[in-house]
Amino acid sequence: MLPQIRRANLIPRPRLNESLLNRSVWLVAILLLSTSAIFAAEPKSIQSAFLDDRVVYSVPVSSNRVTTISFPGPISAIDAAGVTTDSKIPGSFQLAHTKGASFLSVRALSPGTSANLNVRWNKRTYVFELNENAVPILSLNLQEMPAAQAAPPPEVTPIKLLALLDKAKAFPLLKQQHPEAVADVDFTTYDGKGLVSDFNDYAIRIDEAFRFNLEDTIVFCVTLTNRTDHALRYQPNSFMLRAGNRLYPQSISDASGIIPPKGQSTVYFAVTGTPDGGRNELSLKNSFTVLITCRPSSITAVETRDGKEATP
């Protein structure tokens, strides 16, 4: 559309022939339409796509044009079949790439040919299917997939957490008789070879782990072993999970707070989300460490005035 011109801003000029003026307006309109058509057609040869290592990119390539594929960063490696980097060596396509560059260029060497090109970038492999075509893509710009919006942390009430502990305890029975009740639960058992955290006087072994995906909660069944001749006491609400360099405090536990002399105690505790309120998305394949706050053995028992022992 031509811009509207305010009459007040015009400088008086000789009056033009009306038919000539109309013809000029039509010529300008035709030129504008032609220019718009050119720019509308141009994006077909210049395209953008998100990087996805689960799809195959089909790229039409011409023999008299160069197609350039650009990545967000330096390309690590390129593997291809039917592709040559030297025009003197037979191949279906010619490839040009400089080590460390973030782009490559290809050109078809013969009509009706096709080949695949695998590009390694950011520890992933991206697959391209090249095919000779009279209407090629001249530039393909690849972009990283936008980060998915972080899922809101689950709202898990104390009653819900107690229900998850009960589900973990009854898991074998539920799995057999009511599989739909534990359909979203991931489970792993260590068959007596659980992950053991050794603390000299006592040890903590993870025997089973249950991940409730909807609640972003992992329930652990652990065995606490007392190696001393007296009872060891710990804070029942002090269970802490270490995964890598991060610590996750318990969201609930079913623990007595005492390990009998030279004995063992089975405990269930759960970890929900992250300390900052997000989802932890922890996999059961992690190498976990369990920590508790254990009272010093020297104050495990205190003698009262009447000669009887009382715990502090």
DAWODA-V893766 format. One record per backbone hydrogen bond with DSSP energy under -0.5 kcal/mol. CO is the residue of the C=O (numbers start at 0). NH is the residue of the N-H. If there is no record, write none. Layout:
# DAWODA-V893766
co=(CO/CO)
nh=(NH/NH)
This chain:
# DAWODA-V893766
co=(3/5/6/16/17/18/19/20/21/22/23/24/25/26/27/28/29/30/31/32/33/34/35/36/37/38/40/41/41/44/44/44/46/48/51/54/54/55/56/56/57/58/59/60/61/65/66/67/67/68/69/74/76/78/81/81/83/85/91/91/92/93/95/97/100/101/103/104/105/106/109/112/114/115/116/116/117/118/118/119/119/120/123/125/126/127/127/128/129/130/133/135/137/138/138/139/139/140/142/153/154/156/157/158/159/160/161/162/163/164/165/167/169/170/171/172/173/177/178/179/181/183/183/185/187/189/194/195/196/198/200/201/202/203/204/204/205/206/207/208/209/209/210/210/211/211/212/215/216/217/218/219/219/220/220/221/221/222/222/223/224/224/227/231/232/233/234/238/239/240/240/241/242/245/247/251/253/256/258/259/262/264/266/267/268/269/269/270/273/277/282/285/286/288/290/291/292/295/296/298/301/303/307/309)
nh=(5/8/9/20/21/22/23/24/25/26/27/28/29/30/31/32/33/34/35/36/37/38/39/40/41/42/43/44/45/46/137/138/140/142/54/56/126/57/58/128/59/130/136/132/107/67/105/69/139/103/141/99/119/117/91/92/94/88/108/109/83/106/104/100/74/70/68/95/66/93/112/131/129/80/118/127/78/120/125/75/76/123/120/118/56/116/129/58/114/60/135/137/67/46/140/69/141/48/50/155/156/160/161/162/163/164/165/166/167/168/169/170/173/174/175/176/177/180/181/182/184/185/212/210/208/192/205/197/203/200/226/198/224/196/206/222/194/189/220/187/211/218/185/212/215/216/215/272/211/270/209/221/268/206/207/223/266/204/224/264/202/226/261/258/294/235/237/249/290/242/247/288/245/242/240/269/267/233/231/262/225/223/221/253/219/250/251/217/276/273/285/287/243/241/239/293/234/298/299/311/309/306/303/301)
